[in-house]
Amino acid sequence: MSDHQHHHNCNHDHSSKKHTHSHGHHHGPKNYNSAFVIGISLNTIFVIIEAFYGYFSNSLALMADAGHNLSDVAGLLLAWGAIWLATKKPTSNYTFGFRKSSILSALFNAIFLMIAVGIIIWEALHRLWITSLVDSKTVIIVASIGIVINALTAILFFKDKDDDINIKGAYLHMAADALISAGVVISGVIISYTSWNWLDPVVSIIISLIIIYMTWDLLKNSMRLSMDAVPLDIDPFAVKKYLESIEDVTDVHDLHIWAMSTTETALSVHLTVRKHSLENTKLVRITTHLKDKFKIHHPTIQVELYEENFECHLKPENVL
């Protein structure tokens, strides 16, 4: 097996592992701590206030929203925990560390949101048949506080939401809640002038449908990444074409590209070469190009020497 050499990019700077995706990431994951502390504290206080006033103003809308805001606190804790886990060093059993937890967190956050929205729609449909009197003044005041708190928390995550779907999950959760609170305020104001109590559940349903639309991509993408699909911003055919263009490479097969976390991508590939080996300098050049051009941070390359009658057993089964 001397001509089966296993090459790996050993020039990793693991200290910079979290932030190759955007300019805003170079402080590492720590720059989110204050955002999470502020968000979690504000929301926990608000849940207590909202539940208290919801109970005493006989407003089911506020009580339901308090429950939903509690799922926000859980969502924020989940996203924060995943960022912390992703910084943990690999172990002999978890050889990639716990980076994947950020993908699972984004997935759970999307699922939480969908469940919460489902409960709101169910409750709203129920309330369409049984309209109850709403103490609109209390509802307006408390829900207005909700808009401010949720919007402020969403803004904390706005900057990095497109670089990391775990952060996007936290952002969407908060933005969705600001929307819900806004809807509660608008319907509260209209009800106070018109006594159209049916408006409360109707507005809830409309907002819920908007949230489903907003969350759909997050659910789809986090599901894709947890199934080890190629991240959306990477073209696997372009990667293959680049690898095939490397001097002395006669064949590229068993190419896999997958997300290790919501900010890092791995690749493994077999390259068949004419010469006996790829020199280290050339490997460094390849891995640097993969990182700069394709945002692939963790490539593993297996080099096979070209022989007339040699066929890698993994070649036929792979698409790329």
N, C-alpha and C positions, 0 to 999 in steps of 0.2 A: 504493500500500500504506500510505498515511498512517494509515488507521484500523486497521492491524494493529500494535499496540504490544506490545512485549515487556517485561513487567515482572518484576523479580526482587527478592527481598528483599535489600536491600543493607545491612541493619542487623546482619548476622551479627557476632557476636563470636567470631572463629575461635579465640581463645585458650581459650574455654570449650567447645570442640567435643566433648570426649569424655564429658562427665559429666552430661548432662541426664537420664539414666535413673534415677539413684538418688541418695539423699543421700550415700552412701558414695563417690561418684565425684568429689567436688569438688576433690580434690588432683590430678586428672588421672591419666594412665596411670602416672606415676612411682611411685605408692604400691605397685605390684606388684613393683618391682625386687627388694626384699629378699626377698619371698615366693619369687620365682623363683630367686634366688641360693641361698637356704637349701634349697629343694626339689631343685634340680639337684645341689648339692654332696652332700647327704645320700644321694640316690639313686645317684649315681656311686660313692661310697664303698661303699654297700651292694651294688651289682652286683659289685664286685671281691671283697668278702668272700664273697658268696653263691656266685659261680662257683668260687672257691678251695675252699670247704668242700663244695660239690656234687660237685666233681671227686674229692676225697679220701674222701668218705663214700659214693661210688658211688651218689649219689641223683640219679636222673633228674629227680625233681620239683623239686629245688633248682636244677639246671642249667637246666631249662625256665623256672623262675621268674626266674632271673637274666637270661635272654634277654628275658623279658617286661618285667622292670624296666628293661632297657636301652631298650625301646620307650617306657617312661615318660619317660626322660631326653629322648628325641627329641621326645616329645609336649610336654613342658614347654618345651623350646627353641623348638619350633614356635609355641606360644602366646605366648611372650615375644617372639619375633621379629616376630610379627604385630602385637603391641601397639606395638612400637617403630616398625614400618613405618607404622602408622596415624597416627603423629605427624608423618611426613615431609610436607613441603609439596608441593602439586600441581605438576606440570610441564606443559609445553606439550603433551606426549603423554598423560600421565596426569592429566587435568584434574580428577579427583576425588581426586588423591593416591593413596595405597596403602591406603585404609581397608578395601577389600574383602578384603584379606589376612586380616583377623580372621575373616571368614566362611569363607574357604578353610581356615584353620587349624582351626576347629571341625569342618569337614567331614573333613579329613584325620585329625584326632584320633579321630573316631568310626570312620572306616575302619580306622585302625591297631588300635583296640581290637577291632573285629570280626575282623580278620585274626588278632590275637594269640589271641583266644578260640577261633577256628577251629583254630589249631595245637594249643592245649591239648586241645581235644576229640578231635582226631585222635590225639594222643599217648596220651590217656587210653584211648581205644577199643583202641589197639594194646596197651597195658599190661594191659587186662582179660584178653587171651589169654595174655600172657607175664608172669606175676607175678614180680617180682624182689624180693629181700630189701632192706629199707630200714633204714638206720642211723637209727632213729627219734629217738634222743637228739639227734644233731647237727641233724637236720631240725627238731625242735621248737625248739631254741635259736635257730637262724638265722632260721627263719620268724617267731619271736616278735619278733626285732629288726625284721623286715620289717613287722610290724603297726604297731609304734611309728613307724617312719620314714614309712610311707605314710599313716598316720592323721594324723601331724603335718603332713605336706605338704598333705593334703586340707583340714585345718582352716584353713590359710593362705588358701585360696581360697573357703572356705565362705560368707563374708559376701556376696560379690558374684556368686555362681554363678547367681542367678535374674535378674540384670540384664544379663548379657553371656554369650552362649553360647560364646564363645571361652574365657572363664574357667570356664564350666561344663564344657567339654571337658577342661580340665586337672584340675578337681576330680574329675570322674567317673573319669578315668584313675587317679588316686591312690586314690580310695575303692574302686574295683574291685580294686586291688592289695592294699589292706588286707584286703579280703574273701578274696582268694585265699590270702594268708598265714595268715589265721585258719583257713581250711579245712585248710591244710597242717598247722597246729599240732594242730587237733582230730583229724584222721585219724592224725597221728603219735602222739598220746597213746593213742588207742584201739589202734593197731597194737602199741605197746609192751606193752600188757597182753594183747592177744588174738592177735597175729600174723596178723590179717586183712589181708594185704598188698593184697588186691583193693580195700580201702576207699579207698586213696590215689587211684586213678583215678576211682572212683565219686564221691567228694567233688569232685574236679576238674570232672567233668561237671556236677554240680548247681550249683556256683559259676559255671561258664561260662554256664549258662542264665540265672542271675540277672543276670549282667553284660549279656547280650544284651538282657534286658528293660529294664535301667537305661539302656542306651545307645541304644535304639531311637528315643526322642524326639529326642535330640541329632542322630542321623543324619538323621532326617526333617526337622527344622527347619533344619539347616545346608544340606541339599539344597534345601529350599524357598527359603531366602534367596539361595543361589548362583544360583537360577533367576529371581531378581528378583520373587519372590512378595511379596504384601503381608504384612508382619510380623504374627504371630499376635495381638499385643495391640492391633492397630488395626482398627477396623471401617470398611471402605471406603465402605459405604453411609451410615454416620453422617457421614463426611467430606463425601460428596457432598451430603447433605441440608443440612449447614451452609453449604456454598458456594452452594447454590441459595437459601438463606434471606437471602443478602446483598442489601441494597437495590440496585435497578437491574440486578441480574443476571437475564437472561431465560433463559439456558441454560448448562449446565455439561457439557463433553464432553472427550474425550481425557484423562481423569484417570488418572494413573499414580502408584502409591505403591510404593516399593521401599527395601530396606535398603542404605545405602551402606557400613555397617560393622555390627558386632554391637551397637553402641550408638547409631547415628544413622540417621535415616530421611529420605528425599527424596520430594518430590512435584512433579509437573508437571501443569498443567491449562490448558484453554482456557475462559475465561469470556466469554460474550456479554453486553454491557452496553447499556443504552438511551442513556446519556449518552456524551459523547465519550471519556471516560477515567475511570479510578479514580484519585483523588488519592493522593498519597504517604502522607498520614496514614491514609487508609482501608486502603491496602496494608499499612502497618505494623500496623494493628489486626488485619487478616486473618492475617498471618504470626505475630503474637504469639499469637492464639487457636489457630492450628494447632499451635504449639509447646507451649502450656500444656495444651490439652485433649487433643490427639492425639499428642503427642511426635513431631511432624514438624518437623525442624530446618532443612531445606533446601528450601523451596518455590520453585518457579518458575511464574509465572502469566502466561499470554498473554491479552491482552485484545482482544476483537474487538467492533466497533461493530455493533449490531443493524440489519440492513437487510432489507426484505421478501424480496428475491430472493437474498440472500447465504447460501451454505451452505459451512461450513468443510469442505475436502476430507478432513479427518481424522475428521469426526464419525461417519460410518456404521460404520466398522470397529471402534469401541471399545465395550467392554461397559459400562463405567461412564460 
